[in-house]
Amino acid sequence: MAGYVYIVTNQKHGTLYIGVTSDLERRIYEHREGVTKGFTSAYGCTRLVWYEEHDSIGTAIQREKSLKRWYRQWKIDLIETINPEWRDLYPELW
């Protein structure tokens, strides 16, 4: 089963949330709609600004844990490598 690591935010250079899922479209929809109360709904993190696909969910989980230990600036640099304008990538998932 494939896995995805993703970063959502509330605005450019705003609050960052790193997550992992096996169904990226569904999970980002849940963040956008505030389906689950928690960190992302409290901080309004609804904009998908970066994601990465992995062959297995296990590999995705390892990558997520690694990214969570990164310095904030490294995360910003990672986002800006593929998405310098911090546009919402959710509509591009289809």
TILODREN-686802 format. One line per 2 residues: their letters; for each residue x, y, z of N, C-alpha, C. Coordinates in Angstrom, 1 decimal, padded with zeros to 4 digits. Atoms other than C-alpha are relative to their C-alpha. Layout:
N
A = X:Y:Z:X:Y:Z:X:Y:Z  ...;
This chain:
94
MA = 000.8:-001.2:000.0:000.0:000.0:000.0:000.9:001.2:000.0  -000.7:-001.2:000.0:001.3:003.4:-000.9:-000.3:000.9:001.2;
GY = 000.2:-000.9:-001.1:001.8:006.1:001.6:000.4:001.4:-000.4  -000.3:-001.4:000.3:002.0:009.9:001.5:000.4:000.8:001.3;
VY = -000.4:-000.9:-001.1:003.8:012.4:003.7:-000.4:001.4:-000.6  000.5:-001.2:000.5:002.3:015.9:003.5:000.3:001.1:001.0;
IV = -000.1:-001.1:-000.9:002.6:019.4:004.9:-001.2:000.9:-000.4  001.1:-001.0:000.1:-000.4:021.7:005.4:000.3:001.2:000.8;
TN = -000.3:-001.3:-000.7:-000.3:025.3:006.6:-001.3:000.9:-000.1  001.1:-001.0:000.0:-002.7:028.2:007.3:000.3:001.2:-000.9;
QK = -000.4:-001.1:000.9:-000.7:030.8:005.2:001.5:-000.2:-000.3  -001.4:000.0:000.4:002.7:031.4:003.6:000.8:000.3:001.3;
HG = -000.9:-000.1:-001.2:005.4:030.9:006.3:-000.8:000.0:001.3  000.8:000.1:-001.2:002.6:030.2:008.8:000.3:-001.3:000.7;
TL = -000.1:001.3:-000.8:002.0:027.2:011.1:000.1:-001.2:-001.0  -000.2:001.1:000.8:003.2:024.0:009.6:-000.4:-001.3:000.7;
YI = 000.4:001.3:-000.6:001.7:020.5:010.2:000.5:-001.1:-001.0  -000.5:001.2:000.9:003.4:017.3:008.8:-000.8:-001.2:000.4;
GV = 000.8:001.2:-000.3:001.2:014.3:008.5:000.4:-001.1:-001.0  -000.1:001.2:000.8:001.1:010.8:006.9:-001.3:-000.7:-000.2;
TS = 001.3:000.7:000.3:-001.7:008.9:005.2:000.1:-000.9:-001.1  000.0:000.9:001.1:-002.5:006.2:002.8:-001.0:000.5:-001.1;
DL = 001.0:-000.6:001.0:-005.3:008.3:001.1:000.1:001.5:000.1  -000.2:-001.4:-000.1:-004.1:011.8:000.5:-001.2:000.9:-000.3;
ER = 001.2:-000.9:000.3:-007.2:013.3:-001.1:-001.0:000.0:001.1  000.9:000.0:-001.1:-009.4:012.1:001.7:000.5:000.7:001.2;
RI = -000.5:-000.6:-001.1:-007.1:013.2:004.4:000.1:001.6:000.0  000.0:-001.4:000.2:-006.6:016.7:003.0:-001.4:000.6:000.1;
YE = 001.4:-000.4:-000.1:-010.4:017.0:002.6:-000.4:000.1:001.5  000.3:-000.1:-001.4:-010.7:016.2:006.3:000.6:001.2:000.7;
HR = -000.7:-001.2:-000.6:-008.2:018.9:007.2:-000.8:001.3:-000.4  000.7:-001.2:000.5:-010.1:021.4:005.0:-001.3:000.2:000.6;
EG = 001.4:-000.1:-000.6:-013.5:020.6:006.5:000.0:000.0:001.5  000.0:000.0:-001.5:-012.3:020.4:010.1:-000.7:-001.2:000.6;
VT = 000.7:001.2:-000.4:-013.7:016.9:010.4:000.5:-000.5:001.4  -000.6:000.4:-001.3:-011.3:016.0:013.3:000.5:001.2:000.7;
KG = -000.5:-001.1:-000.9:-010.7:018.4:016.1:001.4:-000.3:000.4  -001.4:000.2:-000.4:-007.1:018.9:016.8:000.9:001.2:-000.4;
FT = -001.0:-001.0:000.3:-004.0:020.8:015.9:-000.3:000.8:-001.3  000.3:-000.7:001.2:-004.9:021.6:012.3:-001.2:000.8:000.0;
SA = 001.2:-000.8:-000.1:-008.4:022.7:013.0:000.2:001.2:000.9  -000.2:-001.2:-000.9:-007.2:024.9:015.9:000.8:001.1:-000.6;
YG = -000.9:-001.0:000.7:-004.6:026.6:013.7:-000.4:000.3:-001.4  000.5:-000.3:001.3:-006.6:026.6:010.5:000.9:-000.5:-001.1;
CT = -000.9:000.5:001.0:-004.1:024.5:008.6:-000.8:-000.8:-001.0  000.9:000.6:001.0:-006.1:023.7:005.5:000.7:000.0:-001.4;
RL = -000.6:-000.1:001.3:-003.7:024.5:002.6:001.2:-001.0:-000.2  -001.0:001.0:000.3:-001.7:021.6:001.2:001.1:000.7:-000.9;
VW = -001.1:-000.7:000.7:001.7:023.0:000.2:001.1:-000.9:-000.5  -001.1:000.9:000.3:003.9:019.9:-000.1:-000.5:-001.4:000.3;
YE = 000.3:001.4:-000.3:003.5:016.2:-000.4:001.0:-000.9:-000.8  -000.9:001.0:000.6:005.6:013.1:-001.3:-000.6:-001.4:000.1;
EH = 000.5:001.4:000.0:004.5:009.6:-002.3:001.1:-001.0:000.2  -000.9:001.1:-000.3:006.1:006.5:-001.0:-000.6:-001.4:-000.4;
DS = 000.5:001.4:000.4:005.9:002.8:-002.1:-000.8:-000.7:001.1  000.7:000.6:-001.1:004.8:001.8:001.4:-000.3:001.0:001.1;
IG = 000.3:-000.8:-001.1:003.1:003.3:004.4:001.1:000.1:001.0  -001.1:000.1:-000.9:006.0:002.2:006.5:001.1:001.0:-000.3;
TA = -001.0:-000.9:000.4:008.5:004.2:004.5:-000.5:001.5:000.2  000.6:-001.3:-000.2:006.1:007.2:004.6:000.1:000.4:001.5;
IQ = 000.0:-000.3:-001.5:005.9:007.0:008.4:001.4:000.3:000.4  -001.4:-000.3:-000.3:009.7:006.9:008.6:000.4:001.4:-000.4;
RE = -000.3:-001.3:000.6:010.0:010.0:006.4:-000.7:001.1:000.8  000.7:-001.0:-000.8:007.3:011.8:008.4:000.8:000.3:001.4;
KS = -000.7:-000.2:-001.3:009.2:011.2:011.7:001.3:000.7:-000.2  -001.2:-000.7:000.3:012.4:012.4:010.1:-000.3:001.5:-000.2;
LK = 000.3:-001.4:000.3:010.8:015.6:008.8:-000.4:000.8:001.2  000.4:-000.7:-001.3:009.3:016.4:012.2:001.2:000.4:000.8;
RW = -001.2:-000.3:-000.8:012.8:016.5:013.6:000.8:001.1:-000.7  -000.7:-001.0:000.7:014.0:019.0:011.0:-000.2:001.4:000.6;
YR = 000.2:-001.4:-000.3:014.5:022.7:011.7:-001.1:000.6:-000.9  001.1:-000.6:000.8:011.7:024.9:010.6:000.5:000.6:-001.3;
QW = -000.5:-000.5:001.2:013.8:026.6:008.0:000.2:-001.1:-001.1  -000.2:001.1:000.9:014.7:023.3:006.4:-001.4:-000.4:-000.6;
KI = 001.4:000.4:000.5:010.9:022.5:006.1:-000.4:001.1:-001.0  000.4:-001.1:000.9:010.3:025.9:004.5:000.8:-000.1:-001.3;
DL = -000.8:000.2:001.3:013.2:025.3:002.0:-000.6:-001.2:-000.8  000.5:001.2:000.7:011.7:021.9:001.2:-001.3:000.4:-000.8;
IE = 001.2:-000.5:000.7:008.3:023.5:000.4:000.3:000.8:-001.2  -000.3:-001.0:001.0:009.8:026.3:-001.6:000.7:-000.6:-001.2;
TI = -000.7:000.7:001.1:011.8:023.8:-003.7:-001.0:-000.3:-001.1  001.0:000.4:001.0:008.6:022.6:-005.4:-001.2:001.0:-000.1;
NP = 001.2:-000.8:-000.1:006.1:025.3:-004.4:000.4:001.4:000.6  -000.5:-001.3:-000.5:007.7:028.8:-004.1:-001.1:001.0:000.4;
EW = 001.1:-000.9:-000.3:004.4:030.6:-004.0:-000.9:-000.5:001.1  000.8:000.6:-001.0:002.9:028.3:-001.4:-001.4:-000.1:-000.4;
RD = 001.3:000.2:000.4:-000.1:027.7:-003.5:-000.6:-001.3:000.5  000.7:001.2:-000.5:-002.7:025.2:-002.4:000.0:-001.1:-001.1;
LY = -000.2:001.1:001.0:-001.9:021.9:-004.2:-001.2:-001.0:000.0  001.2:000.9:-000.1:-005.2:020.2:-003.2:-000.8:-000.1:-001.3;
PE = 000.7:000.1:001.3:-007.0:021.1:-006.5:000.7:-000.8:-001.1  -000.9:000.7:001.0:-004.1:019.5:-008.4:000.1:-001.5:000.2;
LW = -000.1:001.4:-000.3:-004.6:016.1:-006.9:-000.8:-000.9:-000.9  000.8:000.8:000.9:-007.1:015.0:-009.4:000.6:-000.2:-001.3;
